C-alpha cells in the first residue's frame, strides 16, 4: 500500500539523539532536480509475498490524476544498493558477527548487475567502497573492525549523497545501527531534506534497539524510523542480533521483487506532484508500497 510522508523538507534513516533534535512540522513531498520521475514499487500478493511477473501494462500510473506513460520499466533489478553501516564500538561481538553473516548471505546469489556502495561510520562517516560488485564489497567488509562513537546523521548525508552518483534507476539505502547519534556535525533537518530529494527506497535496521524513550518532538525512535522508512516505500526492522540474518533475507526478497517505473511529467513548472500507482488486470489482491509525493523546483 502506498505510504504518505508527513514531514517538512529539512537519507536516511536515523536514530535521533536528544541534543540535536528539534521539533519539526510535517510535510509530504519529495524534491527532484531531474525531469525523469522514477518510482520504485513493492508489490505483495495475497500471502504477503512479492508478486512477480507483472508487465508495464499491468500498472496504471497517474500524476495529479492524469495518466502517465511509462517510458522505462525494470522488474527486479539490476539495483544500486547503498549500505550505511555502524562501526561504533558498541557493535562489537555478537552483533557484528551476526551482521557480517547476514550480509554475506545477502550477497550470495545476488541479481546480475547489482552494484554496492559502502558507507561506514563511527566518529566520522566515510565512503569505504563505491559502486563495487559482491566480491569486492565482501573483501572490504571483512577487514572492518568496530570502534568509536556514532556519527549517524553524518553517515546518512554521505549515504544519501552517494545515491545521486550510483548508476541504476532502481536504488535503495539500507542502514544498520544499534544506537542514537552521539557526535555528528550534521543536524536532523538536513538529513530529512536530503532523504526527500532522492526517491530511493530506504530500509532501517535497528539492532537490539533502545529507541523507546520519547524524543523531544514527542515521538519514540522506533516510530520515527518506521515513518522515515515508510515515506520511501521501505521497511523498518528492530531485530535482536540473532535475527539479523532473517531480516536481511526479507529485505533482499522485498528489494528483488520491486518494480521500477519511470516517466516524464506533463509539466515542468515548480510545485508539488502526487503520484498514484495501481495494479490493473491482476487476479490477486495486491498491496503496493512506494513514495507518493515529489516536487519540481
C-alpha positions, 0 to 999 in steps of 0.5 A: 500500500502506498505510504504518505510522508508527513514531514517538512523538507529539512537519507536516511534513516536515523536514530535521533539523539536528544541534543540535536533534535528539534521539533519539526512540522510535517510535510509530504513531498519529495524534491527532484532536480531531474525531469525523469520521475522514477518510482520504485514499487513493492508489490505483495500478493495475497500471502504477503509475498512479492508478486512477480511477473507483472508487465508495464501494462499491468500498472496504471500510473497517474500524476495529479490524476492524469495518466502517465506513460511509462517510458522505462520499466525494470522488474527486479533489478539490476539495483544500486544498493547503498549500505550505511553501516555502524562501526561504533564500538558498541557493535562489537561481538555478537552483533557484528558477527551476526551482521557480517553473516547476514550480509554475506548471505545477502550477497550470495546469489545476488541479481546480475548487475547489482552494484554496492556502495559502502558507507561506514561510520563511527566518529566520522562517516566515510565512503569505504567502497563505491559502486563495487560488485559482491566480491569486492564489497565482501573483501572490504567488509571483512577487514572492518573492525568496530570502534568509536562513537556514532556519527549517524546523521553524518553517515546518512548525508554521505549515504544519501549523497552517494545515491545521486552518483550510483548508476541504476534507476532502481536504488535503495539505502539500507542502514544498520545501527544499534544506537542514537547519534552521539557526535555528528556535525550534521543536524536532523533537518538536513538529513530529512531534506536530503532523504526527500530529494532522492526517491530511493527506497530506504530500509532501517535496521535497528539492532537490539534497539533502545529507541523507546524513550520519547524524543523531544518532538514527542515521538519514540525512535522506533516510530520515527524510523518506521515513518522515515522508512515508510515515506520511501516505500521501505521497511523498518526492522528492530531485530535482536542480533540473532535475527539479523540474518532473517531480516536481511533475507526479507529485505533482499526478497522485498528489494528483488521483487520491486518494480521500477517505473519511470516517466516524464511529467506533463509539466515542468513548472515548480510545485508539488506532484502526487503520484498514484500507482495501481495494479490493473488486470491482476487476479490477486489482491495486491498491496503496493508500497512506494513514495507518493509525493515529489516536487519540481523546483 
